[in-house]
Amino acid sequence: MPKVETFDKELVLKKATKVFHDKGYNATSMQDLVDATTLNRSSIYNSFGNKLDLFLECLKSYQDTYLIKISKTLNKADNSLHAIELLFDFYLKEIIEDKDDKGCLITNCTSEMANQEASIINFLSSNQNSFIGFLEDLVSKGQEESMINLNRTPNEYALYLFSSIQGFRTAGILISNKKALQTIAKIIIQTLI
Protein backbone atom coordinates (compact mmCIF):
# COMPACT_ATOMS: atom_id res chain seq x y z
CA MET A 1 0.00 0.00 0.00
CA PRO A 2 1.50 3.40 -1.01
CA LYS A 3 2.33 5.87 1.71
CA VAL A 4 0.00 8.82 2.19
CA GLU A 5 1.60 12.26 2.41
CA THR A 6 1.19 13.60 5.91
CA PHE A 7 2.52 17.09 5.28
CA ASP A 8 1.27 20.29 3.71
CA LYS A 9 2.69 20.14 0.18
CA GLU A 10 2.09 23.85 -0.44
CA LEU A 11 3.99 24.79 2.71
CA VAL A 12 6.87 22.49 1.80
CA LEU A 13 7.05 24.04 -1.67
CA LYS A 14 7.06 27.51 -0.10
CA LYS A 15 9.95 26.59 2.20
CA ALA A 16 11.92 24.89 -0.59
CA THR A 17 11.28 27.87 -2.90
CA LYS A 18 12.74 30.20 -0.28
CA VAL A 19 15.91 28.10 -0.10
CA PHE A 20 16.28 28.02 -3.90
CA HIS A 21 15.55 31.76 -4.06
CA ASP A 22 18.11 32.54 -1.35
CA LYS A 23 20.92 30.29 -2.60
CA GLY A 24 20.19 29.48 -6.23
CA TYR A 25 19.76 25.98 -7.59
CA ASN A 26 23.41 24.98 -7.81
CA ALA A 27 24.33 26.14 -4.29
CA THR A 28 21.32 24.44 -2.68
CA SER A 29 22.07 21.02 -1.26
CA MET A 30 19.61 18.28 -0.38
CA GLN A 31 20.58 18.89 3.25
CA ASP A 32 19.49 22.54 2.88
CA LEU A 33 16.11 21.31 1.65
CA VAL A 34 15.82 18.74 4.44
CA ASP A 35 16.62 21.44 7.02
CA ALA A 36 14.18 23.96 5.54
CA THR A 37 11.25 21.60 4.98
CA THR A 38 11.83 19.37 8.03
CA LEU A 39 11.16 16.37 5.78
CA ASN A 40 13.68 13.58 5.60
CA ARG A 41 15.46 12.86 2.33
CA SER A 42 13.34 9.82 1.51
CA SER A 43 10.12 11.85 1.95
CA ILE A 44 11.45 14.51 -0.42
CA TYR A 45 12.51 11.93 -3.00
CA ASN A 46 9.25 9.95 -2.67
CA SER A 47 7.03 13.03 -2.88
CA PHE A 48 8.90 15.27 -5.32
CA GLY A 49 11.56 13.16 -7.03
CA ASN A 50 15.08 14.50 -7.16
CA LYS A 51 16.31 18.03 -6.45
CA LEU A 52 15.67 19.12 -10.03
CA ASP A 53 12.08 17.86 -9.95
CA LEU A 54 11.49 19.72 -6.69
CA PHE A 55 13.01 22.86 -8.17
CA LEU A 56 10.70 22.65 -11.19
CA GLU A 57 7.69 22.31 -8.88
CA CYS A 58 8.92 25.36 -6.95
CA LEU A 59 9.29 27.33 -10.19
CA LYS A 60 5.76 26.39 -11.28
CA SER A 61 4.33 27.32 -7.88
CA TYR A 62 6.21 30.64 -7.96
CA GLN A 63 4.94 31.28 -11.49
CA ASP A 64 1.33 30.52 -10.49
CA THR A 65 1.58 32.91 -7.54
CA TYR A 66 2.87 35.69 -9.79
CA LEU A 67 0.22 35.10 -12.45
CA ILE A 68 -2.49 35.58 -9.82
CA LYS A 69 -0.85 38.77 -8.49
CA ILE A 70 -0.36 40.18 -12.00
CA SER A 71 -3.95 39.36 -13.00
CA LYS A 72 -5.28 41.22 -9.96
CA THR A 73 -3.08 44.21 -10.81
CA LEU A 74 -4.09 44.32 -14.47
CA ASN A 75 -7.79 44.10 -13.65
CA LYS A 76 -7.45 47.76 -12.58
CA ALA A 77 -6.34 48.88 -16.06
CA ASP A 78 -8.47 51.31 -18.08
CA ASN A 79 -6.79 50.36 -21.37
CA SER A 80 -3.84 48.36 -22.73
CA LEU A 81 -1.25 51.08 -22.27
CA HIS A 82 -2.42 51.58 -18.70
CA ALA A 83 -2.07 47.80 -18.20
CA ILE A 84 1.58 48.00 -19.30
CA GLU A 85 2.15 50.94 -16.94
CA LEU A 86 0.54 48.96 -14.10
CA LEU A 87 2.77 46.01 -14.92
CA PHE A 88 5.87 48.16 -14.44
CA ASP A 89 4.36 49.64 -11.27
CA PHE A 90 3.82 46.10 -10.01
CA TYR A 91 7.44 45.14 -10.66
CA LEU A 92 8.67 48.41 -9.16
CA LYS A 93 6.75 47.67 -5.97
CA GLU A 94 8.19 44.13 -5.90
CA ILE A 95 11.72 45.51 -6.27
CA ILE A 96 11.27 48.13 -3.55
CA GLU A 97 9.74 45.58 -1.15
CA ASP A 98 12.53 43.06 -1.80
CA LYS A 99 14.69 44.08 1.16
CA ASP A 100 17.07 41.16 0.59
CA ASP A 101 17.63 42.14 -3.08
CA LYS A 102 17.02 38.58 -4.22
CA GLY A 103 15.25 39.49 -7.43
CA CYS A 104 12.81 37.25 -9.26
CA LEU A 105 13.32 33.50 -8.89
CA ILE A 106 12.51 32.86 -12.56
CA THR A 107 14.77 35.67 -13.81
CA ASN A 108 17.53 34.39 -11.53
CA CYS A 109 16.96 30.87 -12.81
CA THR A 110 17.33 32.14 -16.38
CA SER A 111 20.73 33.61 -15.53
CA GLU A 112 21.86 30.54 -13.60
CA MET A 113 20.46 27.60 -15.53
CA ALA A 114 19.10 28.52 -18.97
CA ASN A 115 21.86 26.56 -20.68
CA GLN A 116 22.27 23.68 -18.22
CA GLU A 117 19.22 21.44 -18.16
CA ALA A 118 16.62 20.56 -20.81
CA SER A 119 13.66 20.54 -18.40
CA ILE A 120 14.63 24.00 -17.12
CA ILE A 121 15.08 25.29 -20.67
CA ASN A 122 11.61 23.95 -21.54
CA PHE A 123 10.05 25.62 -18.49
CA LEU A 124 11.78 28.95 -19.16
CA SER A 125 10.96 28.87 -22.88
CA SER A 126 7.31 28.12 -22.19
CA ASN A 127 7.16 30.89 -19.58
CA GLN A 128 8.84 33.34 -21.96
CA ASN A 129 6.60 32.44 -24.91
CA SER A 130 3.45 32.80 -22.80
CA PHE A 131 4.53 36.16 -21.44
CA ILE A 132 5.57 37.47 -24.87
CA GLY A 133 2.21 36.33 -26.27
CA PHE A 134 0.43 38.14 -23.44
CA LEU A 135 2.45 41.32 -24.09
CA GLU A 136 1.81 41.02 -27.83
CA ASP A 137 -1.94 40.93 -27.19
CA LEU A 138 -1.67 44.02 -24.97
CA VAL A 139 0.32 45.91 -27.60
CA SER A 140 -2.03 44.86 -30.39
CA LYS A 141 -5.05 46.12 -28.41
CA GLY A 142 -3.15 49.28 -27.53
CA GLN A 143 -2.45 49.91 -31.20
CA GLU A 144 -6.10 49.29 -32.08
CA GLU A 145 -7.06 51.79 -29.36
CA SER A 146 -4.51 54.29 -30.81
CA MET A 147 -2.77 54.34 -27.41
CA ILE A 148 0.41 52.68 -28.72
CA ASN A 149 2.18 53.85 -31.87
CA LEU A 150 2.46 51.75 -35.03
CA ASN A 151 6.23 52.18 -35.43
CA ARG A 152 6.78 48.47 -34.66
CA THR A 153 4.70 45.33 -34.90
CA PRO A 154 3.01 43.98 -31.78
CA ASN A 155 5.53 41.12 -31.73
CA GLU A 156 8.52 43.49 -31.95
CA TYR A 157 7.18 45.64 -29.12
CA ALA A 158 6.35 42.52 -27.08
CA LEU A 159 9.94 41.30 -27.42
CA TYR A 160 11.16 44.78 -26.47
CA LEU A 161 8.89 44.87 -23.41
CA PHE A 162 9.86 41.36 -22.36
CA SER A 163 13.57 42.13 -22.50
CA SER A 164 12.96 45.51 -20.81
CA ILE A 165 11.06 43.85 -17.96
CA GLN A 166 13.83 41.26 -17.52
CA GLY A 167 16.42 44.04 -17.47
CA PHE A 168 14.29 46.16 -15.15
CA ARG A 169 13.92 43.32 -12.66
CA THR A 170 17.63 42.48 -12.83
CA ALA A 171 18.66 46.13 -12.46
CA GLY A 172 16.36 46.33 -9.45
CA ILE A 173 18.65 43.94 -7.58
CA LEU A 174 21.33 46.65 -7.52
CA ILE A 175 19.30 49.82 -7.96
CA SER A 176 17.05 50.48 -4.99
CA ASN A 177 16.38 54.13 -5.75
CA LYS A 178 12.64 54.31 -6.46
CA LYS A 179 12.90 57.51 -8.48
CA ALA A 180 15.62 56.08 -10.71
CA LEU A 181 13.55 52.95 -11.32
CA GLN A 182 10.45 55.04 -12.09
CA THR A 183 12.50 56.97 -14.65
CA ILE A 184 13.63 53.74 -16.31
CA ALA A 185 10.04 52.49 -16.52
CA LYS A 186 8.83 55.84 -17.88
CA ILE A 187 11.45 55.83 -20.65
CA ILE A 188 10.52 52.26 -21.63
CA ILE A 189 6.83 53.13 -21.82
CA GLN A 190 7.46 56.39 -23.73
CA THR A 191 8.89 54.29 -26.57
CA LEU A 192 5.38 52.91 -27.13
CA ILE A 193 3.56 56.24 -27.26
Disulfide bonds with the S-S distance in Angstrom:
none
